[in-house]
Amino acid sequence: MKNRLLSLAFAAIGAVTLAGGPAWAQDWPKQPIKLIVGYSAGGTTDLVARTLAEPLGKELGATVVVDNRPGAGGAIGASAVAKAAPDGYTLLFAASPEIAIAPAVDQQLTYDPRKDLQPIALVCEIPQVLVVNAQLPVNSVAELRKLAQSKPGELNFASFGNGTSNHLVGELFNAETGLNIVHVPFKGSAPALSEVIAGRVQMTFDTEMVVKEHVRSGRLKALAFAGRERSKALPDVPTMDEAGVPGFVGGSWVGLLAPTGTPADVLKKLDESMRKVMGTESVVAALRTRGLSLCGQSSPREFTRFIDEDIKKWTEVVKRAGIKRE
């Protein structure tokens, strides 16, 4: 009889615990939500995060605060979220370097993007543009290929740094075209672009938002856009596919993730809220003015599959090029 009473008591406690879990999540959020960005204020990832923060907060009924944690190509911010309490109050607004590239180039990574972070929504892809110095005697990818083939190892491409997104896009371009254009790393987009404009480096890949004014002013020539379709900001620039490099897509992306272990109904609420926000005309218009387009309304499962494919793609590029984080 005593054992039966104890069993009933434990069962009752378990029932209360199980009932209490969903009730807690239904009450979420009760406090401000931190949206951690692993980059400095003013960059593309930060701008997209700030565009979404206010409407997302209104949808959730809470304040959403963007918290910049720059460093290590986004890995500092990602690590902070991976180790945070999985309560829905600390989220990661990530870009591809800390999620898809870091596992391939950084052997000392303190988190596992696949195990420690839960994908919620892919917000947008950010394809890069192949630009060259205005004085380089080429006006198409075909002409660039011919010039590079005639001068193997003599042409250079600039990047934001070793193991960064446009470094890997450049190496992917080498692999897909069979060229040997030499990588020259710099500490960020601005110095890399300055060297290409000055003619000390022949080419680079960068976002349309960054290069469009230089292209329109004639300081740079845009040869191809590494997106699935033409850029709205540079409509006369062909895609890589149109320029003779079939299926070539390269750049970055941004999306929302949470620490693994975040309650399922909190994740569901975030998913539903992001879908509503990403369908808002004002948000779509705000991103379009920056040369960005929303990816639509991908499900967490679709975003997870997208990340897995991206990790596989860049891991193959890293192995082929022998890239290691310095």
KOLKOLVEX-917450 format. One record per residue (C-alpha): residue in three letters; x negated, y negated, z. Coordinates in steps of 0.05 Angstrom, whole numbers, padded with zeros to 5 digits, always signed. Layout:
N
ALAXYZ
...
END
This chain:
326
MET+00000+00000+00000
LYS-00057-00047+00019
ASN-00092-00033-00047
ARG-00028-00046-00085
LEU-00018-00113-00051
LEU-00090-00133-00067
SER-00080-00114-00140
LEU-00017-00156-00144
ALA-00053-00214-00112
PHE-00111-00211-00161
ALA-00063-00205-00219
ALA-00025-00267-00195
ILE-00090-00306-00189
GLY-00109-00285-00260
ALA-00042-00306-00287
VAL-00048-00374-00254
THR-00118-00382-00283
LEU-00096-00363-00353
ALA-00036-00408-00349
GLY-00079-00465-00323
GLY-00129-00463-00381
PRO-00081-00485-00436
ALA-00049-00536-00389
TRP-00117-00568-00377
ALA-00130-00572-00452
GLN-00061-00601-00465
ASP-00078-00658-00418
TRP-00141-00673-00457
PRO-00166-00727-00467
LYS-00164-00763-00400
GLN-00228-00803-00409
PRO-00270-00835-00464
ILE-00301-00789-00516
LYS-00374-00796-00536
LEU-00389-00788-00610
ILE-00464-00776-00613
VAL-00501-00796-00676
GLY-00573-00774-00683
TYR-00594-00836-00722
SER-00602-00910-00710
ALA-00545-00959-00717
GLY-00534-00984-00788
GLY-00551-00920-00825
THR-00502-00882-00868
THR-00484-00830-00815
ASP-00474-00885-00763
LEU-00431-00927-00810
VAL-00385-00869-00826
ALA-00380-00851-00752
ARG-00360-00922-00734
THR-00310-00925-00790
LEU-00275-00863-00761
ALA-00284-00876-00687
GLU-00228-00927-00676
PRO-00173-00892-00717
LEU-00193-00825-00686
GLY-00187-00855-00617
LYS-00118-00882-00632
GLU-00096-00815-00658
LEU-00122-00779-00596
GLY-00099-00833-00547
ALA-00169-00845-00520
THR-00229-00890-00531
VAL-00282-00859-00578
VAL-00351-00889-00567
VAL-00408-00881-00616
ASP-00472-00863-00579
ASN-00536-00868-00621
ARG-00591-00819-00602
PRO-00642-00827-00658
GLY-00704-00785-00668
ALA-00732-00721-00698
GLY-00689-00725-00760
GLY-00624-00723-00720
ALA-00647-00664-00677
ILE-00648-00704-00612
GLY-00575-00721-00617
ALA-00556-00650-00639
SER-00594-00620-00581
ALA-00559-00665-00532
VAL-00491-00642-00557
ALA-00511-00569-00560
LYS-00529-00572-00486
ALA-00469-00615-00465
ALA-00409-00589-00426
PRO-00359-00558-00476
ASP-00301-00600-00451
GLY-00286-00641-00513
TYR-00315-00706-00486
THR-00383-00701-00521
LEU-00380-00690-00596
LEU-00432-00692-00652
PHE-00424-00733-00714
ALA-00478-00698-00754
ALA-00513-00701-00820
SER-00544-00643-00858
PRO-00617-00653-00834
GLU-00604-00632-00762
ILE-00555-00576-00781
ALA-00576-00546-00847
ILE-00648-00568-00857
ALA-00678-00566-00786
PRO-00670-00491-00777
ALA-00712-00480-00840
VAL-00769-00529-00826
ASP-00774-00534-00750
GLN-00798-00472-00713
GLN-00793-00508-00646
LEU-00720-00527-00652
THR-00687-00528-00583
TYR-00618-00509-00607
ASP-00586-00462-00658
PRO-00536-00499-00702
ARG-00498-00434-00717
LYS-00493-00411-00644
ASP-00491-00475-00604
LEU-00446-00519-00645
GLN-00374-00510-00670
PRO-00357-00542-00738
ILE-00292-00581-00738
ALA-00289-00624-00801
LEU-00332-00639-00861
VAL-00322-00714-00873
CYS-00360-00728-00937
GLU-00418-00708-00981
ILE-00471-00760-00997
PRO-00505-00742-01063
GLN-00571-00776-01080
VAL-00593-00813-01142
LEU-00657-00799-01180
VAL-00690-00867-01191
VAL-00756-00885-01223
ASN-00800-00947-01226
ALA-00773-00996-01278
GLN-00838-00995-01317
LEU-00842-00919-01323
PRO-00833-00903-01398
VAL-00773-00857-01389
ASN-00698-00870-01392
SER-00670-00800-01381
VAL-00685-00736-01343
ALA-00705-00703-01409
GLU-00758-00758-01420
LEU-00782-00752-01348
ARG-00790-00677-01357
LYS-00830-00687-01421
LEU-00875-00739-01387
ALA-00885-00695-01325
GLN-00902-00635-01368
SER-00955-00675-01405
LYS-00985-00698-01339
PRO-00979-00640-01290
GLY-00993-00661-01218
GLU-01001-00735-01237
LEU-00930-00760-01223
ASN-00907-00770-01151
PHE-00840-00774-01114
ALA-00830-00811-01049
SER-00790-00785-00990
PHE-00765-00809-00922
GLY-00815-00761-00890
ASN-00837-00689-00890
GLY-00777-00641-00885
THR-00725-00696-00896
SER-00665-00690-00941
ASN-00694-00725-01002
HIS-00760-00687-00994
LEU-00721-00623-01003
VAL-00680-00651-01060
GLY-00745-00669-01095
GLU-00772-00599-01084
LEU-00707-00570-01110
PHE-00715-00614-01172
ASN-00785-00586-01182
ALA-00760-00515-01174
GLU-00701-00523-01221
THR-00741-00558-01275
GLY-00807-00521-01268
LEU-00845-00587-01257
ASN-00902-00604-01210
ILE-00884-00674-01185
VAL-00924-00687-01122
HIS-00890-00704-01056
VAL-00912-00768-01020
PRO-00879-00777-00951
PHE-00864-00844-00919
LYS-00832-00864-00853
GLY-00761-00877-00877
SER-00721-00898-00938
ALA-00743-00972-00940
PRO-00819-00960-00946
ALA-00808-00903-00996
LEU-00764-00946-01040
SER-00812-01005-01036
GLU-00869-00962-01062
VAL-00828-00939-01121
ILE-00806-01010-01138
ALA-00880-01032-01134
GLY-00900-00975-01180
ARG-00949-00941-01132
VAL-00903-00880-01133
GLN-00862-00863-01194
MET-00796-00838-01168
THR-00752-00820-01109
PHE-00683-00794-01091
ASP-00638-00838-01048
THR-00564-00853-01036
GLU-00524-00895-01085
MET-00509-00944-01029
VAL-00583-00958-01021
VAL-00605-00959-01094
LYS-00547-00990-01131
GLU-00567-01063-01124
HIS-00639-01047-01144
VAL-00612-01011-01205
ARG-00565-01068-01224
SER-00621-01119-01216
GLY-00668-01078-01260
ARG-00720-01064-01205
LEU-00706-00989-01213
LYS-00678-00944-01266
ALA-00627-00891-01247
LEU-00635-00827-01288
ALA-00585-00780-01256
PHE-00535-00772-01199
ALA-00541-00707-01159
GLY-00466-00701-01145
ARG-00411-00656-01172
GLU-00383-00715-01212
ARG-00407-00785-01231
SER-00417-00839-01179
LYS-00362-00892-01176
ALA-00414-00944-01159
LEU-00459-00924-01218
PRO-00410-00896-01269
ASP-00458-00900-01328
VAL-00509-00854-01294
PRO-00500-00781-01315
THR-00496-00724-01265
MET-00555-00677-01262
ASP-00512-00626-01296
GLU-00499-00674-01353
ALA-00573-00693-01355
GLY-00594-00622-01368
VAL-00605-00592-01299
PRO-00544-00545-01293
GLY-00510-00539-01225
PHE-00559-00586-01191
VAL-00527-00618-01128
GLY-00570-00650-01075
GLY-00565-00699-01018
SER-00535-00700-00950
TRP-00466-00695-00917
VAL-00434-00716-00851
GLY-00385-00680-00807
LEU-00357-00670-00737
LEU-00379-00614-00690
ALA-00369-00596-00617
PRO-00408-00554-00567
THR-00393-00480-00573
GLY-00344-00460-00519
THR-00299-00520-00526
PRO-00227-00497-00513
ALA-00191-00474-00575
ASP-00132-00521-00567
VAL-00179-00581-00559
LEU-00213-00560-00624
LYS-00145-00554-00656
LYS-00124-00623-00633
LEU-00189-00652-00660
ASP-00179-00616-00726
GLU-00108-00642-00734
SER-00128-00713-00713
MET-00186-00714-00762
ARG-00140-00692-00819
LYS-00093-00750-00804
VAL-00149-00801-00799
MET-00182-00777-00863
GLY-00116-00785-00899
THR-00109-00857-00877
GLU-00112-00908-00934
SER-00152-00959-00894
VAL-00206-00907-00876
VAL-00210-00882-00948
ALA-00217-00954-00973
ALA-00269-00971-00921
LEU-00314-00913-00942
ARG-00304-00925-01016
THR-00331-00996-01008
ARG-00395-00964-00983
GLY-00399-00917-01043
LEU-00373-00857-01004
SER-00315-00810-01017
LEU-00281-00766-00966
CYS-00287-00691-00978
GLY-00213-00680-00967
GLN-00187-00640-00908
SER-00230-00579-00899
SER-00213-00531-00844
PRO-00263-00512-00789
ARG-00271-00444-00823
GLU-00286-00477-00891
PHE-00335-00525-00858
THR-00370-00466-00825
ARG-00377-00430-00891
PHE-00402-00495-00923
ILE-00456-00501-00869
ASP-00477-00428-00877
GLU-00485-00438-00953
ASP-00524-00503-00942
ILE-00572-00470-00892
LYS-00584-00413-00941
LYS-00597-00462-00999
TRP-00647-00505-00962
THR-00682-00446-00929
GLU-00697-00419-00998
VAL-00724-00487-01020
VAL-00768-00492-00957
LYS-00797-00423-00966
ARG-00811-00434-01040
ALA-00845-00501-01028
GLY-00880-00479-00963
ILE-00852-00538-00924
LYS-00866-00544-00849
ARG-00847-00600-00801
GLU-00908-00642-00783
END
